[in-house]
Amino acid sequence: MRFKLAAMVGAALVCAAGSAQAAGNAADGLQAMRELNIIVLGDMTANHSIEGKVYVGGNLSGNNGIFGTGNANQGLTPSDRVTLTVGGDATVSNLHINAGSNGGDGAIGPAGATIGGSVSTMNLNAQNATVQVGGAIANTNGSTGSSIQAGGAQSGYLNGNGATVQTNLGTAFTQALTDTLTAETNKLEIDLKALSAALSVITLDDNLSSITMGGQGPIFNVVDSGAGFALFDIDASLLSSNELNFNVFGSPMPIIINVRGTSATWTMNAVGGYNAALNPWIIWNFADATNLSIDRMMHGSILAPYATVTNTGRIEGSLVAAAFNQGAQVHLGTFKGPDFLTAAVPEPATWAMMIMGFGAVGSLVRRRRAAFA
């Protein structure tokens, strides 16, 4: 089953609308969602545990940040990303770095943290961790075999507990670290926004998936129409139903759900087939949203690169947000579906060729019209 050309044209125009979109690589954005449990492009307030790895482009604050606790049943795609990355300051009053189970297949690693700014407190609960801090470091407990480096000074206590500790490494160390983090955050942002924009305009010639309304809410009937994934397009108001159920026909497949609206509130209870087995397969794409509230448990990954996300219900999957106010736990597993983007979303070079082609066609039409006149 082929995608409609209109979808490809629309995606090309979206990507051409701004240089950031045009430079983005949707496939790289999807891979980041496989490797990271949380990606926050701006600031995050942490108040609960997070099973996987976390990337925060801005500042990390809050009262309780426990990262990398793991999950014996679902995990994330292994990578060289450390447990916690923060572009700015990490001022969580209770920050812990762990190395829990990665879906029953080894530990979440490499354990450690990379912080561009300063750290007010940190506890390494995993051995052989690597910690790099651009600014000052305070109130830190190390672990056996770990390495702790800081560009700034030490204050409060710094207990090595078998770790190698270096502080006051200076401007050169700090600048190199912050430059790397700035570049990485910028790439994540343009890639994830390109992914969200591209998914938002995909259509199918004959979409066999459908939604029926039960007594308490929607039932998603998931069918592969021949493209290798299932596709839904809904209004954000549907998320305020009482219950949500899924019927999946055939083998597990990526399920793309485009949610339209600038603001959304999730109040649905998961019932029946909408359960943890779907966590690695669903992407809820909020391409337009600037505010998103999760008030009940939500299965599947959330792609909301422009939104401030607040949760009082548990999230089970990857989360991408512009800012995140955490009020409940975030669990694994991250998206693990196959690479359906090869057919669905052209690569950046292809976008450029398509746009040039559209321009050439337009010029040819204009010349023919002029000649006819």
N, C-alpha and C positions, 0 to 999 in steps of 0.2 A: 504494500500500500504506500503510495507516494504522498509526500507533503504537497500542499498547494503552493504554486509559485507565488501567490500573493503573500503567503506567510514569509517566504524568503525575502521578497521585496520589502515587506514591512520591516523585517528584522534588519535588513541592510540600511534602510532609511533611519531606523532608530539608532543604529551604531554610527551612522554618518552624522547624526545630529550634533555630536560634540566630540572633541578630540579624545576625551577620557573613554567614552564608549568605543570609539573606533579603535583605540589601542588595546582594548580588553581582549582577553582570551578566555572564552566561556569554558573550554575544556579544563584549563588550569583552575578556574573558579570551582568547578565541580570536584576536581581532585582535592582542593583545599577542604571542601566539605567532607570528603572521605577521611581526611587526616586529623581534623580538628572537631572537637565536640562543640566548642563555642568560638565564634569569630565576631568580635565587636570592633567596628571601625573607629569608634570614638571612645567614650568613657563607659565604665562598668562599675556598678555597685554590687559587691558580692556579699551574700548573707546565708548561703547554704553550700552544701558539698556539690562537686561536679565530678562525674566519673572519669571523663576523658581529659584531653588536652585543651588548653584555652589560649586564645590570642586576643589581646586587647591593644588596639592602636593608640588609645589615649591613656587616661589615668585609671588606676584600679583602686577603689576605696571600699569601705564597708566594714562589717563587724565579724564576718566569718567566711574565710575563703579557704576551702579544703579541696585541693585539686588532684586529679589522677587517682581517685579511690578505686576505680576499676569496676568491672562487671564480669562475672564468670560465664555469662551466657551470650553476651553481645559485646563487640569491641569496635575498634577503629582500624583503618588501614595504616600499617606501620610506616614511619617516616623518620627523618633525622630531626624533626621538630622536638624541642624540649617540652616538658609538662606545661610550663607557663611562660608566656611572652607578653611583656607590657612595654609599650612605647614610651610612656611617661613615668609617673611616680606610682609606687605600690604602697598604699597606706592602710591596707587591711589590718585590723587589730589582731586577727587570729589567722595567720597565713600558714598553710601546711602544704608541703610538696610530697606526694605519695607515689608509689609505683604498684598500683593494684593490677588485678588480672585483666588482660586484654582479650576478653571473650573466651577465656580458658586456654589461650595459646600464648604462653609467656606473659611478661609484664608490660605495662604501658611504659615506654621509654623512647629515647633516653631520658632519664629523670633529671630534672633541673629547672632552672629559671633564667630568663634573660630579661633584664629590666633596664630600660634606657635612663630612667631618672633615679630617684632615691628609694630606699626600702626602710620602712619603720619597724617591721618585725618579720621574721621568717623562721620556719622550723622544717628541717630536712628529715623526713621520715623514711627516706630511701637512701641506700648506700650508693656510693660511686656516682653521685649527682654532680652536675656542673652548673655553677651559678656565676653569672656575670652581671654586674651592677654598674651603670654609668656614673651614678652619683654617690651619695653617702649611704652607708649601711649601718643599721642599728638592730640591737636585740635579736640576734640570730643564733640559732643552734645548728651546727653542722652535723655531719655523719661520716662514718668510716669510709675512707677512699674518695671522698668528695673533694672538689676544687671550688673555692670561693674567691672571686676577684672583684674588686671595686675600684672605680676611678677616683672616688672621693674618700673621705675620712670615715673612721669608725666612731660610733658613739653608743652609749649604753653597753650592753654585753655582746660579745662575739665568742661563743664557745665552739671551738673547732671540732671537738669530739672525734678526732681522727682525720679531720679534713685539712687540706692545705689552704692557708688563708693569706691573701695579699690585698692590701688596701693602699690608698693614695697612689694609684697607678698613673694618675695625671690626665691632662687634657687629650693627649694623643689616643689613649685607650678609650676615653669617653666618646670622643668625636667619631672614631671608627665604629663604635658600637651603635651610636645614635644614627649615624648615616645609614648603616645597614638596616636598622629598624624602620627608618623613614621610607627607604626604598621598598622594603617588603610590605609595609602597610599600604603604600600607594598602589603597588601591584595587586594586592588582594582586593582593594577597593574597586579598581577598574575591571578586574576580572570577574568579580562577583556581580557587579552592576551589569556587565555585559551578559553574563549568564542569565540573570533575572530578566533583562530586556529581551533576550533571544527566546527564552521559554515562553514569555508572555504573548508572543505573536505566532507561535506554532499552531497550525491547524492540520486536520486530516481530511482527505477526500471523502472518506466514509467512516465516521467515528462510531464504533459499535458500543462503546462504553456509555452508560446512562445513569441517571439518578431517579430513583422513585422515592416518594414521600411515605414514610411509615406513620404510625400514630403519634410518635414523639419526635420525629426528625427524619433527615435524609438517609437513604441507603444507597451507597455507591456501588454500582454494578461494574466491576473492573474486567475489561476485555481487551486483549491485544488485537487491534484492528489490522495487524500486518506490519506495523512500523517498529515493533519491538518494545513498545511501551503503551500504557494507557493514558488518556488525556481527558481532563475535565476543565470546565470554565464556569466559575460560580461567582455570585455576588457575595460580598462580605456579610450581608445580613443573614445569610444561611447559617453562619457560624454561631448565631445566637439561638439555635434550636436547643431542645432538651437532650436529644440523644443522637449518636452517629454510629452507623453500622456499615460494614463493607462485605460484599460478596465478590470474591476473586475467582474468576473462571479460568482454568488452565494453570500453567506454571507461574510462580512468582515473577513479576516484571516491574520495571520502574513505573511509578504512578505519578504523573505530573498534574497538579491541581493549581490552576491559575485563579487567584482570588482577587476580584475587582473591588476597588474602593480605597479611599485614603485613610479610613479608620476601621478597625475591626476588633471585636470582643468575642473571645472563644468561651462559650458557656456550656458546651455539649459534653455529656458523659459518654465514654466509650463503651459500646456494647457489642456482643456477638463477635463478628469477624474483624472488628477494628480493635486490634490488640497488639502486643509487643512483637509478634511475628512480622508485622508490617513496618516496624521502625526503620530498617535499612532500605526500604523500597520507595517510600513516599517523599516527594518534595512539595511542600505547600509554598507556592510562589506568590509573595505579596509585592508585586512590582510597583504598585501605586501607593502603598501604605506609608504613612508617616507616624502613625500610632497603632500599636497592637497590644492588646491585653489578653493574657492566657489565664483563665480562671478555673479551668479544669485540666485534668491530665490530657496531654496531647501526644499522639504517636506520629512519628515521622519528622523529617527535617523541615525547618522553617528558613526560608530565604526571603529576608526583608531588609535589604541593604540601605533603605532610606528611613527606616522606622525606629522609633524608640519603643522597645519591647519591655513590658512588665509582666512578670508571671507570679501568680499565687497558686497555680497548678503545675504539676510536674511536666517537664518537657523530656520526651524520649526520642532523641535524634540530634542531628546537627542544628545549631542555631546561628544564623547570620543576621546581624542587626547593626544599625547606626549607633545606637546606645542601648544599654541593657540594665534594668533595675531588677535584680534577682530577688524573688520572694519565695522561691521553692527550689527543690533540687533539679538538676539537669542530668539526665542519664544517657548512656550509650544505648543502641548503637548508631553510629554515623551512617550516612548514605553509603551503600555498598553495591548498588546496581551496576550493571554493565555499561560500557561506554556507548550510549545511544546518541550522543551528540554528533558523531561523525556524519550521520545522515541528516540529523535534524538541524544542526547549526553549522554553517560554513565557517572555515578558518578565516582569520583576519585578512590574509592575502586574497582569499576568495571574495570577501566583502568588497575589497577595493576593485577587483576585476568586475564584480557584478555592478557596482555603482558606475564604473567607467562604461560598462556595456549599456546600462540604462541611458547614460548621457549620449552615447553614440547613436542609440536607437532614436532618441528624441531629436537629435540633430538631423538624422536621415529623414524622419517624418517631416520636420520643418522644411528641409530642402525640397522634398517632393511636393509639399503643399505650395511652396513658392513657385516651383516650376509649373505646376498645374495652373496656378493663377495667371 
